[in-house]
């Protein structure tokens, strides 16, 4: 409801005298509440809300459409004309990210398993190099080159998510 429409409702109520019907009071009150809760937001604006699951149940239909305190808003789930932000974090517009609403990344990224190998020469060995790498030449035939391999990383999904907190994104509709 526009500011003018609210002003008109108030004027009609005042003109009608002291016996204003309850439904007229309610109409003005709901219009004022809607105006208060939508101050500063335009259709399409998105805001982040830190709330409980109970709050979501009490203020949004199962489709995500707002009710009660969130009348005029909807959860950003791709329904009711909203942007689908489920499971996504924001990437600021600019430089390499110039296409609005483009998607990227993956919740199923794998941190690859890889290994490192290093060699440790014993004191009683002499080292020479050739074109293909390092070769150990033993002074003592019983002396061996010691090689150690260690593995790092983990081959599994969802192991490299950034630290996160789950919040609710809603959009003015």
C-alpha positions in Angstrom: 0.0 0.0 0.0 1.3 3.5 -0.9 1.8 6.3 1.6 -1.1 8.1 -0.1 -3.4 5.1 0.2 -2.7 4.9 3.9 -3.3 8.6 4.3 -6.6 8.2 2.5 -7.7 5.4 4.8 -6.9 7.4 7.9 -8.9 10.4 6.4 -11.9 8.2 5.6 -11.8 6.8 9.2 -11.7 10.3 10.7 -14.5 11.6 8.5 -16.8 8.7 9.5 -17.0 10.0 13.1 -16.3 8.4 16.4 -18.0 5.1 15.6 -15.4 3.7 13.2 -16.0 0.0 12.5 -13.3 -2.4 13.7 -12.6 -3.7 10.2 -11.6 -0.1 9.2 -9.3 0.2 12.1 -7.8 -3.2 11.2 -7.3 -2.2 7.6 -5.4 1.0 8.6 -3.3 -0.9 11.2 -2.3 -3.6 8.7 -1.5 -1.0 6.1 0.7 0.9 8.7 2.4 -2.4 9.7 3.2 -3.2 6.1 4.6 0.3 5.6 6.7 0.0 8.7 8.2 -3.4 7.9 8.9 -2.4 4.3 10.7 0.9 5.0 13.8 1.2 2.9 13.3 -1.8 0.8 12.2 -1.9 -2.8 10.8 -4.9 -4.7 13.7 -7.3 -5.6 15.8 -6.2 -2.6 17.3 -9.1 -0.7 18.2 -9.1 3.0 19.8 -11.7 5.3 17.9 -12.6 8.5 19.4 -14.5 11.5 16.4 -16.3 12.9 15.1 -19.6 14.3 13.3 -22.4 12.5 10.3 -21.6 14.6 10.4 -18.0 13.2 10.4 -19.3 9.7 7.4 -21.6 10.4 5.5 -18.7 11.9 6.2 -16.1 9.3 6.5 -18.0 5.9 4.1 -20.4 4.0 5.5 -23.7 2.9 6.2 -22.2 -0.5 8.3 -19.5 1.1 5.8 -16.7 0.7 5.8 -14.4 3.7 3.0 -13.9 6.2 2.5 -12.2 9.6 5.7 -10.2 10.2 7.2 -11.0 6.8 4.1 -10.1 4.7 5.5 -8.7 1.4 8.6 -10.8 1.6 9.5 -14.4 0.4 12.3 -16.8 1.1 14.9 -16.8 -1.7 14.2 -20.3 -2.9 13.4 -19.7 -6.6 9.6 -19.7 -5.9 7.2 -16.7 -5.8 9.5 -14.8 -8.2 12.5 -14.9 -6.0 16.2 -15.6 -6.7 17.2 -19.2 -5.7 20.0 -18.7 -3.1 19.6 -22.2 -1.5 23.1 -23.5 -0.5 25.0 -20.5 -2.0 27.2 -17.7 -0.6 27.5 -14.4 -2.3 30.3 -13.3 -4.6 30.7 -9.6 -5.0 30.1 -8.1 -8.4 33.2 -6.8 -10.2 36.5 -7.7 -11.8 36.2 -11.4 -12.7 32.6 -11.6 -11.7 30.6 -9.4 -14.0 27.6 -11.5 -14.9 24.9 -11.0 -12.4 23.2 -14.2 -11.0 25.9 -16.4 -12.6 26.6 -19.6 -10.6 29.9 -21.2 -9.7 31.6 -23.5 -7.2 30.5 -26.9 -6.0 29.5 -28.3 -2.6 30.9 -31.6 -3.8 34.4 -30.5 -4.4 37.1 -33.0 -3.6 40.4 -32.2 -1.9 42.8 -34.4 -3.9 44.9 -37.0 -2.2 48.6 -36.4 -2.9 51.9 -37.6 -1.6 55.3 -36.1 -1.0 58.5 -38.1 -1.4 61.9 -37.1 -0.1 65.2 -38.8 0.2 67.6 -38.8 3.2 71.2 -39.8 2.6 73.2 -41.4 5.2 76.5 -39.8 6.3 78.5 -42.6 4.8 77.2 -42.0 1.2 78.6 -39.8 -1.5 76.2 -38.1 -3.9 76.6 -37.3 -7.6 74.1 -35.9 -10.0 73.5 -36.6 -13.6 71.0 -35.2 -16.2 68.1 -37.3 -14.8 68.3 -36.4 -11.1 70.3 -37.3 -8.0 72.1 -40.5 -7.7 73.6 -41.8 -4.5 76.9 -43.6 -4.7 77.7 -45.7 -1.6 81.1 -45.8 -0.1 79.9 -48.6 2.1 78.1 -51.4 0.2 75.9 -52.1 3.3 74.7 -48.4 3.4 71.3 -47.7 1.8 69.4 -44.7 0.5 66.4 -44.1 2.8 63.2 -42.9 1.1 60.1 -41.8 3.0 56.7 -41.2 1.5 53.9 -39.4 3.3 50.4 -38.7 2.1 48.4 -35.6 2.7 44.9 -34.5 1.9 41.8 -36.6 1.9 39.8 -38.0 -0.9 36.2 -37.2 0.2 33.4 -34.8 -0.6 32.5 -31.7 1.5 35.9 -31.5 3.1 36.9 -28.1 1.9 33.9 -25.9 2.7 34.7 -22.5 4.0 33.5 -22.0 7.6 29.9 -20.9 7.5 26.7 -20.0 9.4 23.3 -20.7 8.0 21.1 -17.7 7.7 17.9 -16.9 5.8 17.8 -14.8 2.7 14.5 -13.1 1.9 13.5 -11.0 -1.0 11.0 -8.1 -1.2 8.2 -9.0 -3.6 
